[in-house]
Structures are given as structure tokens and as C-alpha cells.
Amino acid sequence: MTGASAGIGAEFARQVAARGSDVVLVAQRLDRLKRLAGELGPAYGITATPVAMDLATPGVGAALDAALTVRGLTVTSLIDNAGFGTNAAFHREDSQRLADEIAVNVTSLVDLSRAFIERLRTHGRGVLVNVASVAAYQPTPTMAVYGATKAFVLSFTEAVWYESRNTGLRVMALSPGATETEFFDVAGAQARRRH
Ligand SMILES: NC(=O)c1ccc[n+]([C@@H]2O[C@H](COP(=O)([O-])OP(=O)(O)OC[C@H]3O[C@@H](n4cnc5c(N)ncnc54)[C@H](OP(=O)(O)O)[C@@H]3O)[C@@H](O)[C@H]2O)c1
């Protein structure tokens, strides 16, 4: 579960743990991940493992794989939820921030999916959930890059769903509408009206 330190990801983790599954919580803010792990373990009798990782960096699939192997953990489902938006006219956007947005929303999602999908297919009873957005379905002026990253997630996930249809692995894109999380603190309040 990526992006488990806040918002939709933290709630996903609660719901998965409540169904009796162990969870691996990935995000940058380790203090929050530890707090959530400390809540979920005793509440649901599962093991919650926090892993601090910056998903804007290259090679996150191999890095997470290595971090889990060291801990003796096996992945049977993957929820790629981490992501953020930027909100400004494109010509005013910061280039590095855009690169990070694409790295987190797209590159890390593809890399993590690729790192684990063969094992997910072999296991055959898990899920691969990639979090897109309603922003995936049309261009989003002033959130041009964000909408494009989510269109990528939707297209990519539907293709992988098709490729996986005869395996036990269920693949789905989740496209939330505007949801009250820290997303708008990160993207800016103006994004709320357009999201
Ligand atoms: N809220 C909405 O209205 C809405 C609507 C449609 C889709 N979505 C999508 O839903 C997903 C979750 O968003 P949210 O609304 O829950 O927002 P949020 O409350 O801001 O949570 C975003 C999560 O992504 C993680 N993240 C961001 N950058 C990261 C990085 N470089 N490395 C690792 N983790 C990173 C954050 O953790 P750290 O900061 O600790 O790293 C946090 O856990 C996103 O993909 C978003 O695009 C949201």
C-alpha cells in the first residue's frame, strides 16, 4: 500500500487490515506510518510494516522488493495509491515539481506494478489496484500534468487488466472524485473546484 501516511491510502490500509490482511505501509513520513502501524496491528491482530520511501526516486520497485525480502515478507496484492497534484497554469509550473509529480504518479506506479506482477499472477488470488482519478477522463487545465498522469494510470491499468483476465489476479483502476484529504493542501485549494 503506497501513500499510506494520509488520506485515501491510510483509509485503504484500515479497511484491508480490518479484513484480516497484513499490510505494508509505504510513504515518506515514517512517523505517521509507525503511528498507523501501531494502531492497526493491535486493533485487527495483523502485522503492519512501515517502510519509508521516496517514490519520486528511480528504482523503487527493486528497492521495495529488497526491503520486503529482508523482512521475509511476501506480496500478494498491491495498491498503488501514492500521488499528488500541482495546480497552476502550465507555463508557471516548477519543472522539478512536475518531474516529481510524473515520477510518483506514473513512473513509480509502473515500476512497482512491474516488480510485483509476476508474483501476483502466480499467487492468483490478490488484487492490483492503481489509483487514478476522475481527472483521468478529460483534460484538466491548470492541472494539465496531473490529469495527464491519471489518464496514463487509467489507460495502463485497463491494458494490464485485459492481460490478466485469465489469471486469478484482479486488476482495477480506482477513480475517486473530490475527496477531503491532504491532497488539496498539497495541490492548493484552487484545485478543489477543478478536481
Ligand atoms: N483527494 C482527492 O480528491 C483525490 C481524487 C482523485 C484521486 N486522488 C488520488 O488519490 C491518491 C491519494 O491521494 P489523497 O487524496 O489521499 O492525498 P493525500 O492525503 O495528500 O495523500 C497522498 C499520499 O501520497 C504519499 N506521497 C506523496 N508523494 C510521495 C512520495 N514522493 N513518496 C512516497 N509517498 C508519497 C503521501 O505520503 P508522504 O507525504 O508521507 O510521502 C500520502 O501518503 C493520489 O494518487 C491522488 O492523486 C485523490
Ligand as a Chemical Component Dictionary entry (heavy atoms), coordinates in Angstrom:
data_LIG
# 
_chem_comp.id                   LIG 
_chem_comp.type                 NON-POLYMER 
_chem_comp.pdbx_formal_charge   0 
_chem_comp.three_letter_code    LIG 
# 
loop_
_chem_comp_atom.comp_id 
_chem_comp_atom.atom_id 
_chem_comp_atom.alt_atom_id 
_chem_comp_atom.type_symbol 
_chem_comp_atom.charge 
_chem_comp_atom.model_Cartn_x 
_chem_comp_atom.model_Cartn_y 
_chem_comp_atom.model_Cartn_z 
_chem_comp_atom.pdbx_ordinal 
LIG N1  N1  N 0  -8.376 13.604 -2.680 1  
LIG C1  C1  C 0  -8.940 13.618 -3.856 2  
LIG O1  O1  O 0  -9.880 14.402 -4.123 3  
LIG C2  C2  C 0  -8.490 12.643 -4.922 4  
LIG C3  C3  C 0  -9.319 12.474 -6.047 5  
LIG C4  C4  C 0  -8.931 11.586 -7.050 6  
LIG C5  C5  C 0  -7.739 10.894 -6.913 7  
LIG N2  N2  N 1  -6.953 11.084 -5.832 8  
LIG C6  C6  C 0  -5.713 10.320 -5.755 9  
LIG O2  O2  O 0  -5.737 9.534  -4.581 10 
LIG C7  C7  C 0  -4.398 9.239  -4.179 11 
LIG C8  C8  C 0  -4.251 9.545  -2.694 12 
LIG O3  O3  O 0  -4.407 10.946 -2.512 13 
LIG P1  P1  P 0  -5.070 11.565 -1.191 14 
LIG O4  O4  O 0  -6.258 12.316 -1.613 15 
LIG O5  O5  O -1 -5.182 10.551 -0.132 16 
LIG O6  O6  O 0  -3.922 12.654 -0.857 17 
LIG P2  P2  P 0  -3.012 12.871 0.442  18 
LIG O7  O7  O 0  -3.866 12.885 1.671  19 
LIG O8  O8  O 0  -2.195 14.082 0.139  20 
LIG O9  O9  O 0  -2.082 11.566 0.467  21 
LIG C9  C9  C 0  -1.091 11.372 -0.510 22 
LIG C10 C10 C 0  -0.210 10.210 -0.114 23 
LIG O10 O10 O 0  0.807  10.045 -1.130 24 
LIG C11 C11 C 0  2.078  9.977  -0.484 25 
LIG N3  N3  N 0  3.161  10.513 -1.313 26 
LIG C12 C12 C 0  3.191  11.714 -1.962 27 
LIG N4  N4  N 0  4.405  11.901 -2.521 28 
LIG C13 C13 C 0  5.152  10.797 -2.210 29 
LIG C14 C14 C 0  6.493  10.405 -2.464 30 
LIG N5  N5  N 0  7.346  11.186 -3.162 31 
LIG N6  N6  N 0  6.930  9.220  -1.992 32 
LIG C15 C15 C 0  6.088  8.423  -1.267 33 
LIG N7  N7  N 0  4.811  8.737  -0.989 34 
LIG C16 C16 C 0  4.358  9.918  -1.449 35 
LIG C17 C17 C 0  1.916  10.837 0.784  36 
LIG O11 O11 O 0  2.843  10.420 1.772  37 
LIG P3  P3  P 0  4.148  11.242 2.251  38 
LIG O12 O12 O 0  3.842  12.698 2.094  39 
LIG O13 O13 O 0  4.324  10.808 3.669  40 
LIG O14 O14 O 0  5.233  10.774 1.367  41 
LIG C18 C18 C 0  0.500  10.460 1.210  42 
LIG O15 O15 O 0  0.525  9.276  1.969  43 
LIG C19 C19 C 0  -3.484 10.070 -5.087 44 
LIG O16 O16 O 0  -2.988 9.239  -6.126 45 
LIG C20 C20 C 0  -4.426 11.129 -5.651 46 
LIG O17 O17 O 0  -3.989 11.603 -6.896 47 
LIG C21 C21 C 0  -7.303 11.936 -4.832 48 
# 
loop_
_chem_comp_bond.comp_id 
_chem_comp_bond.atom_id_1 
_chem_comp_bond.atom_id_2 
_chem_comp_bond.value_order 
_chem_comp_bond.pdbx_ordinal 
LIG N1  C1  SING 1  
LIG C1  O1  DOUB 2  
LIG C1  C2  SING 3  
LIG C2  C3  SING 4  
LIG C2  C21 DOUB 5  
LIG C3  C4  DOUB 6  
LIG C4  C5  SING 7  
LIG C5  N2  DOUB 8  
LIG N2  C6  SING 9  
LIG N2  C21 SING 10 
LIG C6  O2  SING 11 
LIG C6  C20 SING 12 
LIG O2  C7  SING 13 
LIG C7  C8  SING 14 
LIG C7  C19 SING 15 
LIG C8  O3  SING 16 
LIG O3  P1  SING 17 
LIG P1  O4  DOUB 18 
LIG P1  O5  SING 19 
LIG P1  O6  SING 20 
LIG O6  P2  SING 21 
LIG P2  O7  DOUB 22 
LIG P2  O8  SING 23 
LIG P2  O9  SING 24 
LIG O9  C9  SING 25 
LIG C9  C10 SING 26 
LIG C10 O10 SING 27 
LIG C10 C18 SING 28 
LIG O10 C11 SING 29 
LIG C11 N3  SING 30 
LIG C11 C17 SING 31 
LIG N3  C12 SING 32 
LIG N3  C16 SING 33 
LIG C12 N4  DOUB 34 
LIG N4  C13 SING 35 
LIG C13 C14 SING 36 
LIG C13 C16 DOUB 37 
LIG C14 N5  SING 38 
LIG C14 N6  DOUB 39 
LIG N6  C15 SING 40 
LIG C15 N7  DOUB 41 
LIG N7  C16 SING 42 
LIG C17 O11 SING 43 
LIG C17 C18 SING 44 
LIG O11 P3  SING 45 
LIG P3  O12 DOUB 46 
LIG P3  O13 SING 47 
LIG P3  O14 SING 48 
LIG C18 O15 SING 49 
LIG C19 O16 SING 50 
LIG C19 C20 SING 51 
LIG C20 O17 SING 52 
# 
